[in-house]
């Protein structure tokens, strides 16, 4: 019996999820990214897992891996309506090249935008609130009905991700990080080996790509994510903050 099936037997969902994640991390401690993905997609969470992708700088690698296992795996793409046009074109290019058949584009709720950001300039005064209504809330809506989701985060990307595990708990579901232990060199090697097209902005000095207003070029030697919310004490948009089951809605922005 899969551990996540114990929820229906009277076990506290949070405790059951913690046990499941601990068991999975122990089981796959020395596994490859492909091993982790195949187990998650085909067995542990079959029919109940989605990949979340920004179609950013190195997204092609994980998208390619998922497509090789099952191109019909749901892929959630949050369009904040503040993205670089190049990102939207890149999304369409990868969908066609990789043969992905279930990419779901989720946009912010129009009522939330009308109420909280009618001029579309909230990012200038409160980036956390802007990220919340344009990324966090839409993602929560898109993931309803899924028991797990796949993330492309890696330990090398920032200090806050340095202890990242393959499996973790997020919003009452399991988050899978198959590339957690990959290096930047391994990402580049994989992309080259499989002839994956790079995001067009990478060559222009954007190694980490988010929304247009809050993403700047990165100088040689800088942290790859230095161009995200430059000059602010902010390193994450909010969708990867550990919330462990707290409800996400449009309030408290």
C-alpha positions in Angstrom: 0.0 0.0 0.0 1.4 3.4 -0.9 1.8 5.7 2.0 -0.4 8.4 0.6 -3.3 5.9 0.6 -3.2 5.8 4.4 -5.0 9.2 4.5 -8.3 7.4 4.0 -7.6 5.1 6.9 -7.8 7.7 9.6 -4.2 8.8 9.6 -3.5 12.5 10.1 -2.8 13.8 6.5 0.1 15.9 7.6 1.7 13.1 9.6 1.1 10.7 6.7 2.7 13.0 4.2 5.7 13.6 6.4 6.2 9.8 6.7 5.8 9.4 2.9 8.3 12.1 2.1 10.8 10.7 4.6 10.5 7.2 3.1 10.9 8.5 -0.4 14.0 10.5 0.4 15.5 7.5 2.1 14.6 5.2 -0.8 15.9 7.6 -3.5 18.9 9.0 -1.7 21.4 7.9 -4.3 19.0 7.7 -7.3 19.3 9.5 -10.6 17.0 12.3 -11.7 15.4 9.9 -14.2 14.8 7.3 -11.5 13.1 9.9 -9.3 10.9 11.2 -12.2 9.9 7.7 -13.4 8.9 6.6 -10.0 6.9 9.8 -9.3 5.1 9.9 -12.7 4.5 6.2 -13.4 4.1 4.8 -9.9 4.0 6.8 -6.7 1.7 9.6 -8.0 0.5 8.1 -11.3 -2.4 10.2 -12.6 -2.0 12.7 -9.8 1.1 14.7 -10.6 1.9 17.7 -12.6 5.1 19.5 -13.6 5.3 23.2 -12.9 7.6 25.1 -15.4 8.5 28.7 -15.9 9.9 27.8 -19.4 12.9 29.8 -18.2 16.7 29.7 -18.6 17.2 25.9 -18.1 13.7 24.6 -18.1 14.2 22.6 -21.3 16.2 19.9 -19.5 13.5 18.8 -17.0 10.8 19.3 -19.6 12.7 17.0 -22.0 13.1 14.4 -19.2 9.4 14.4 -18.5 8.5 14.2 -22.1 10.7 11.1 -22.5 8.8 9.4 -19.7 5.3 10.6 -20.6 4.6 13.6 -22.9 1.0 13.7 -21.7 2.1 14.6 -18.2 0.3 17.9 -17.2 2.7 20.9 -17.3 1.5 24.0 -15.5 2.8 27.3 -16.8 1.8 30.5 -14.9 1.6 33.5 -17.2 1.8 36.5 -14.9 1.0 38.8 -17.8 4.3 40.5 -17.0 6.6 38.0 -18.7 9.1 38.7 -21.4 7.5 38.1 -24.9 10.6 35.8 -25.6 9.5 33.5 -22.8 6.0 33.0 -24.4 7.7 32.2 -27.7 10.1 29.9 -26.0 7.2 28.0 -24.4 5.6 27.4 -27.7 8.9 26.3 -29.3 9.5 23.7 -26.5 6.0 22.4 -26.6 6.3 21.6 -30.3 9.9 20.3 -30.1 9.3 18.0 -27.1 5.8 16.9 -28.1 4.2 18.0 -24.9 0.5 17.4 -25.1 -1.0 18.9 -21.9 0.6 22.3 -21.2 -1.8 24.4 -19.1 -1.3 28.1 -19.0 -2.7 29.7 -15.9 -3.2 33.5 -15.6 -4.0 35.7 -12.6 -7.6 36.1 -11.6 -9.0 39.2 -13.4 -11.0 40.2 -10.3 -7.8 40.0 -8.1 -5.9 42.2 -10.6 -8.8 44.7 -10.8 -8.9 45.0 -7.0 -5.2 44.8 -6.1 -3.3 46.0 -9.2 -5.7 48.0 -11.4 -2.8 50.0 -13.0 -0.5 47.0 -13.4 2.2 48.8 -11.4 2.0 46.9 -8.1 5.5 45.5 -8.7 6.9 49.0 -8.2 5.6 49.3 -4.6 5.2 45.8 -3.3 6.9 42.9 -5.2 5.7 40.3 -2.7 2.1 41.3 -3.1 2.6 41.4 -6.9 4.1 37.9 -6.9 1.3 36.7 -4.7 -1.6 37.6 -6.9 0.2 36.9 -10.2 2.1 33.7 -9.3 1.2 32.1 -6.0 -2.6 32.3 -6.2 -2.8 31.2 -9.9 -0.5 28.3 -9.2 -2.5 27.2 -6.2 -5.6 27.2 -8.4 -3.9 25.3 -11.2 -2.6 22.6 -8.8 -6.0 21.8 -7.3 -6.7 18.1 -7.7 -3.0 17.1 -7.9 -1.3 15.2 -5.0 2.2 16.1 -6.2 4.1 18.4 -8.5 7.5 18.5 -10.1 9.9 21.5 -9.6 13.1 22.2 -11.4 14.9 23.8 -8.4 18.5 22.9 -7.8 20.8 23.3 -4.8 23.4 25.3 -6.6 21.0 28.1 -7.5 21.0 29.9 -4.1 21.9 29.5 -0.4 18.2 29.0 0.4 18.1 25.9 -1.8 21.5 24.4 -0.7 19.9 21.6 1.4 17.1 20.8 -1.1 15.9 17.2 -1.1 14.3 15.2 -3.8 10.9 15.1 -2.1 9.4 17.7 0.3 6.0 18.9 1.5 4.3 21.9 0.0 0.7 23.1 0.4 -0.5 19.7 1.6 1.0 17.8 -1.4 4.4 16.4 -2.3 6.9 18.5 -4.3 9.4 16.5 -6.3 12.8 18.1 -7.1 14.5 15.5 -9.4 17.4 17.9 -10.4 18.2 18.9 -6.8 21.7 17.6 -6.8 22.6 18.6 -10.4 25.3 21.2 -11.1 25.2 24.0 -13.7 27.7 22.1 -15.8 25.5 19.0 -15.8 22.5 21.1 -16.9 24.5 22.5 -19.8 25.9 19.1 -20.8 22.4 17.5 -20.9 21.0 20.4 -23.0 23.9 20.1 -25.4 23.7 16.3 -25.7 20.0 16.4 -26.5 20.2 19.5 -28.7 17.8 21.5 -26.6 17.2 25.1 -27.6 18.3 27.7 -25.0 16.0 30.4 -23.9 16.9 33.3 -26.2 17.5 35.7 -23.3 20.3 33.6 -21.8 22.8 34.8 -24.4 21.8 38.4 -23.6 23.0 38.1 -20.0 19.9 36.7 -18.3 20.8 33.3 -16.6 17.7 33.4 -14.5 14.5 34.8 -16.0 11.3 35.9 -14.3 8.9 38.7 -15.0 10.2 41.6 -17.2 9.9 44.4 -14.7 11.8 42.5 -12.0 14.5 40.8 -14.0 17.8 42.4 -15.0 21.0 41.3 -16.7 23.7 39.6 -14.6 27.3 40.6 -14.8 30.1 37.9 -15.1 30.9 36.4 -11.7 27.6 37.4 -10.1 25.2 34.9 -8.6 22.9 33.6 -11.4 19.9 34.9 -9.6 21.4 38.3 -8.8 19.2 39.8 -11.5 16.0 38.8 -9.8 14.5 41.6 -7.8 17.8 43.4 -7.8 18.5 45.7 -4.9 15.8 44.0 -2.7 16.0 41.5 0.1 14.1 39.0 -1.9 15.2 35.8 -3.6 12.0 33.9 -4.2 8.7 34.8 -5.8 6.8 32.9 -3.1 5.7 29.7 -4.8 8.6 27.8 -3.2 8.3 29.2 0.3 7.5 26.3 2.7 3.9 26.6 3.8 3.1 23.0 4.8 -0.6 23.0 4.3 -1.5 26.6 4.9 -4.3 27.8 2.7 -3.3 30.1 -0.1 -5.9 32.6 -1.3 -6.2 36.2 -2.4 -6.4 37.6 1.1 -3.6 39.0 3.2 -1.7 40.4 0.3 
